[in-house]
Amino acid sequence: MDPKAQINLTDADSRIMKVSGQGFEQCYNAQLAVDMESRLIVASGLTQEVNETQQVVPMLEKLRTLPPELGRVQALVTDNGFS
């Protein structure tokens, strides 16, 4: 075993990620889909990926599975981490 290898004994699913301007932290990368009018969280995602570059499509797929009475996605607003 590499002497510099690290594991988290309490949360094996998280990973060490570089945090902008702050070094490294043990964490996840989470995404939320929120109805802009009601501010209700309608879908969520959690990944071990360091950035969100491939998370738009999985989130849209989750939104497609929501009950039709919640309505359909009319617009997409993201931060600059999505592409």
C-alpha positions as CSV (number, residue, x, y, z in Angstrom):
1,M,0.0,0.0,0.0
2,D,1.2,3.5,-0.9
3,P,2.3,5.2,2.4
4,K,0.6,8.4,1.1
5,A,-2.7,6.7,0.3
6,Q,-5.6,7.9,2.4
7,I,-9.0,6.4,3.2
8,N,-11.9,7.8,5.1
9,L,-13.0,5.2,7.7
10,T,-16.4,6.9,8.3
11,D,-17.5,7.7,4.8
12,A,-15.9,5.5,2.1
13,D,-18.0,7.0,-0.6
14,S,-16.6,10.5,-0.3
15,R,-13.3,11.5,-1.7
16,I,-10.6,14.1,-1.4
17,M,-11.2,16.9,-3.8
18,K,-9.4,20.1,-4.6
19,V,-11.4,23.1,-3.3
20,S,-11.0,26.4,-5.1
21,G,-8.4,28.5,-3.3
22,Q,-8.6,26.4,-0.1
23,G,-6.5,23.3,-0.8
24,F,-8.2,19.9,-0.4
25,E,-11.2,18.6,1.5
26,Q,-13.0,15.3,2.0
27,C,-16.3,15.8,0.2
28,Y,-18.9,15.1,-2.4
29,N,-20.1,17.2,-5.4
30,A,-23.8,17.7,-5.1
31,Q,-26.3,19.1,-7.6
32,L,-29.9,20.3,-7.1
33,A,-32.8,21.0,-9.4
34,V,-35.0,23.7,-8.0
35,D,-38.3,25.1,-9.1
36,M,-37.5,28.8,-9.4
37,E,-41.0,29.9,-8.6
38,S,-41.7,27.8,-5.5
39,R,-38.1,27.2,-4.5
40,L,-38.9,23.6,-4.1
41,I,-36.1,21.1,-4.6
42,V,-37.4,18.7,-7.2
43,A,-34.4,16.5,-7.9
44,S,-30.9,16.0,-6.5
45,G,-27.7,14.4,-7.5
46,L,-24.5,13.4,-5.8
47,T,-21.2,12.5,-7.4
48,Q,-17.6,11.8,-6.6
49,E,-16.5,13.7,-9.7
50,V,-14.4,16.8,-8.9
51,N,-16.3,19.0,-11.2
52,E,-19.9,19.1,-12.6
53,T,-19.0,19.0,-16.3
54,Q,-21.0,15.8,-17.0
55,Q,-23.9,16.3,-14.6
56,V,-26.5,18.2,-16.7
57,V,-27.7,15.2,-18.7
58,P,-28.1,12.9,-15.7
59,M,-30.1,15.7,-13.9
60,L,-32.3,16.3,-17.0
61,E,-33.0,12.5,-17.1
62,K,-34.1,12.7,-13.4
63,L,-36.4,15.6,-14.2
64,R,-38.0,13.6,-17.0
65,T,-39.1,10.9,-14.5
66,L,-41.0,13.4,-12.2
67,P,-44.8,13.2,-12.1
68,P,-46.4,15.2,-15.0
69,E,-48.5,17.2,-12.5
70,L,-45.2,18.9,-11.4
71,G,-44.9,20.4,-14.9
72,R,-42.1,20.3,-17.5
73,V,-38.8,22.0,-17.5
74,Q,-39.1,25.4,-19.2
75,A,-35.6,26.8,-18.7
76,L,-32.3,25.7,-17.4
77,V,-30.1,28.0,-15.2
78,T,-26.7,26.7,-14.1
79,D,-23.5,28.0,-12.6
80,N,-20.3,28.0,-14.7
81,G,-19.4,24.5,-13.4
82,F,-21.9,22.8,-15.7
83,S,-21.4,22.3,-19.4
